[in-house]
Amino acid sequence: MDFNYNKIKLGNWLFKNSFPLYNLIYKRFKLKNDYEEIRLVKKLVKPGDSVLDIGGNIGFYASLLSTRVGAQGKVFSFEPDVTNFKHLKKNTASFRNVQIFNNAVSDKKEVIKIYTSKLLNVDHRTYPVNNYDQVHEINAVSIDNLIADKIIDRVDLIKIDIQGYELAAFTGMKNLLQNSFDLKIMAEYWPHGFKRAGTSAVIFFDFFDTLGYKFSIIEKDKLVPLSKDFVVKHNDEPFEFSFNVLIEKK
């Protein structure tokens, strides 16, 4: 993670005081910062696909994915924070193929706490952190339950970034993971966040390895395999160490 605190402070001020300008700047930032991930999404997502956007924030990826899946596809976007959800709702209002949920995604349906960041609206956590702003109780759901209840019919791709809480979300969709043959997952890989959420990069890797999935690091024009040795070696990396991975069947 590349953090410039002066830019973060300015961005936070704009988010709170001039959201239309923030909305425009944030879109431009994501198009540049997530260039490789966006290019991969465009390769992987096809018209008619059903996609999960877990950690929807204000709707950048939901909007992008909506365009990719087309009229016959579906995007299910999950954002637990009330303020972010309000902006997500507005930013996706014109997309009929986007369904939004004001929920966290976890291992089961329950009420959990969210610790909001003082500095960054994309850095709220579902576990205690230093210098949080407020604590709210929110409703969490599990993807397997939503599939069982026929709210979600199928899943072709998952985009997930929930600040280290990913394993809880994946535990709640274990049936989906076991029964899928061509599922693609684009996820943030953040060892520090995993530890703060009560797990680790090794446990995260082993969870998928047991289910027959492999990891690749997203780098420019290629996907680089991520090995167990690499995971063990970098299990205790500091806050700043993170990148995005593609997870798919071996």
C-alpha positions in Angstrom: 0.0 0.0 0.0 1.3 3.4 -1.0 0.0 5.9 1.4 0.6 9.7 1.1 -1.0 11.1 4.3 -1.3 14.6 2.9 -3.3 13.3 -0.1 -5.3 11.1 2.2 -6.2 14.1 4.4 -7.2 16.1 1.4 -9.2 13.2 0.0 -11.0 12.7 3.4 -11.9 16.5 3.5 -13.3 16.3 -0.1 -15.2 13.2 0.7 -16.9 14.9 3.7 -17.3 18.4 2.3 -17.3 18.2 -1.5 -18.4 14.7 -2.5 -19.1 15.5 -6.2 -15.5 16.6 -6.7 -14.2 13.7 -4.6 -16.3 11.3 -6.7 -14.7 12.6 -9.9 -11.1 12.5 -8.5 -11.6 9.1 -7.0 -12.7 7.6 -10.3 -9.6 9.1 -12.1 -7.4 7.8 -9.3 -8.8 4.2 -9.5 -8.5 4.2 -13.3 -4.8 4.9 -12.9 -4.0 3.1 -9.7 -5.9 -0.1 -10.6 -5.0 -0.2 -14.2 -3.7 -3.8 -14.2 -6.7 -5.0 -12.2 -9.2 -3.2 -14.5 -7.5 -4.7 -17.5 -7.8 -8.2 -16.0 -11.4 -7.7 -15.1 -12.1 -6.7 -18.7 -10.5 -9.9 -19.9 -12.3 -12.2 -17.4 -15.8 -10.7 -17.2 -18.2 -11.6 -20.1 -21.6 -10.4 -21.1 -24.2 -12.4 -19.0 -21.9 -13.1 -16.1 -22.9 -12.9 -12.5 -20.4 -11.0 -10.3 -20.0 -10.3 -6.6 -18.5 -6.9 -5.6 -17.6 -7.4 -1.9 -16.5 -4.1 -0.4 -18.4 -2.0 -2.8 -17.4 1.4 -1.3 -18.9 4.2 -3.4 -19.5 2.1 -6.5 -16.5 2.4 -8.8 -16.2 -1.4 -9.5 -19.9 -1.9 -9.4 -20.3 0.6 -12.3 -17.4 -1.0 -14.2 -18.7 -4.5 -13.8 -22.2 -3.4 -14.7 -20.9 -2.3 -18.1 -19.0 -5.6 -18.6 -21.8 -8.0 -17.7 -24.4 -6.2 -19.8 -28.1 -6.3 -19.7 -28.3 -10.1 -19.2 -25.7 -10.1 -16.4 -25.9 -9.2 -12.8 -23.7 -7.4 -10.2 -24.3 -7.9 -6.5 -22.5 -5.2 -4.5 -22.0 -5.3 -0.8 -21.1 -2.2 1.4 -21.7 -2.1 5.1 -20.9 1.5 5.9 -24.0 3.7 5.8 -22.3 6.8 4.3 -20.5 4.8 1.6 -23.7 2.9 0.9 -25.6 6.1 0.3 -23.0 7.1 -2.4 -23.0 3.5 -3.8 -26.7 3.7 -4.2 -26.6 7.0 -6.0 -23.7 6.0 -8.2 -25.4 2.8 -9.4 -28.9 4.1 -9.6 -29.0 4.1 -13.4 -27.7 0.5 -13.6 -30.6 -2.0 -13.7 -28.3 -5.0 -13.5 -26.7 -3.9 -10.1 -28.3 -5.1 -6.8 -26.8 -3.4 -3.7 -26.7 -4.7 -0.1 -26.0 -2.6 3.0 -24.3 -5.5 4.6 -20.9 -6.9 5.5 -20.1 -10.3 4.0 -19.0 -12.9 6.7 -19.2 -16.6 7.5 -22.8 -16.4 8.7 -25.8 -14.1 9.1 -25.2 -12.1 12.3 -24.7 -8.6 13.7 -21.1 -7.5 13.8 -19.3 -4.3 14.5 -17.6 -1.9 12.1 -14.8 0.4 13.2 -14.8 3.5 11.0 -11.6 5.2 10.0 -10.9 8.8 10.9 -8.8 9.3 7.7 -10.1 7.1 4.9 -13.6 6.0 3.9 -12.1 2.9 2.2 -10.4 1.8 5.4 -13.3 0.9 7.7 -12.7 -2.4 9.4 -14.8 -5.3 10.9 -12.2 -5.7 13.8 -10.7 -3.3 16.4 -8.1 -0.9 15.1 -6.1 1.9 16.5 -7.5 5.5 16.3 -10.9 4.5 14.9 -13.6 7.1 14.7 -16.8 5.4 15.6 -18.2 1.9 16.1 -21.4 0.8 14.5 -23.3 -2.5 14.6 -24.1 -3.8 11.1 -25.8 -6.8 9.6 -23.6 -9.4 8.0 -24.7 -12.0 5.5 -23.1 -15.2 4.1 -23.0 -15.8 0.3 -23.9 -19.5 0.7 -27.1 -18.4 2.5 -28.0 -15.9 -0.2 -27.5 -18.6 -2.8 -29.6 -21.1 -0.8 -32.3 -18.4 -0.5 -32.1 -17.9 -4.3 -31.2 -14.2 -3.9 -28.0 -15.0 -5.9 -28.4 -17.7 -8.6 -24.8 -18.2 -9.6 -21.3 -16.6 -9.4 -18.8 -16.3 -12.2 -16.3 -13.8 -10.6 -15.7 -12.2 -7.2 -14.0 -8.9 -6.6 -13.3 -8.6 -2.9 -11.4 -6.0 -0.8 -12.5 -5.9 2.8 -9.4 -4.9 4.7 -8.2 -8.3 5.9 -11.6 -9.8 6.8 -11.6 -11.8 3.5 -11.3 -15.3 5.1 -14.5 -14.9 7.1 -16.3 -13.9 3.9 -14.8 -16.9 2.0 -15.7 -19.3 4.9 -19.3 -18.2 4.4 -19.2 -19.2 0.7 -17.4 -22.5 1.1 -20.1 -24.4 -0.7 -19.9 -22.1 -3.6 -16.1 -22.5 -3.7 -16.3 -26.3 -3.5 -18.9 -26.6 -6.3 -17.5 -24.1 -8.8 -15.2 -25.1 -11.6 -14.4 -21.9 -13.4 -14.9 -19.3 -10.6 -12.4 -16.4 -10.7 -11.6 -14.3 -7.6 -9.7 -11.0 -7.6 -8.8 -10.2 -4.0 -6.5 -8.0 -2.0 -3.7 -10.0 -0.4 -2.7 -8.1 2.8 -0.8 -10.2 5.5 -1.0 -7.4 8.1 -4.7 -7.1 7.6 -5.2 -10.8 7.8 -3.4 -10.9 11.2 -5.4 -7.9 12.5 -8.6 -9.8 11.6 -7.5 -12.9 13.6 -6.0 -15.1 10.9 -2.9 -15.1 8.7 -1.7 -15.2 5.1 -0.7 -18.8 5.6 -4.1 -19.8 6.9 -5.7 -17.9 4.0 -3.5 -19.6 1.4 -4.1 -23.1 3.0 -7.9 -22.6 3.0 -7.9 -22.2 -0.8 -5.2 -24.8 -1.4 -7.3 -27.4 0.4 -10.2 -26.5 -1.9 -8.0 -26.9 -5.0 -7.4 -23.3 -5.8 -4.1 -21.5 -6.9 -2.9 -17.9 -6.5 -1.3 -15.6 -9.0 0.1 -12.1 -8.5 -1.3 -9.6 -10.9 1.7 -8.0 -12.6 1.5 -5.9 -15.8 1.1 -8.2 -18.7 1.2 -11.5 -16.9 0.1 -13.5 -13.9 2.9 -14.7 -11.7 2.3 -17.9 -9.5 2.3 -17.3 -5.8 3.9 -20.2 -4.0 3.5 -21.5 -0.4 7.1 -20.7 0.2 6.5 -17.1 -0.7 3.4 -17.0 1.6 5.3 -18.4 4.6 8.3 -16.1 4.0 6.1 -13.0 3.9 3.6 -14.0 6.5 4.7 -11.2 8.9 5.1 -8.3 6.6 4.3 -4.8 7.8 1.2 -2.6 7.1 2.5 -1.3 3.8 2.9 -4.8 2.1 0.0 -5.7 -0.1 -1.0 -6.5 -3.6 -3.9 -8.0 -5.6 -4.1 -11.6 -6.5 -6.2 -13.8 -8.9 -7.5 -17.0 -7.2 -8.8 -19.7 -9.5 -9.0 -23.5 -9.7 -5.7 -25.4 -10.3 
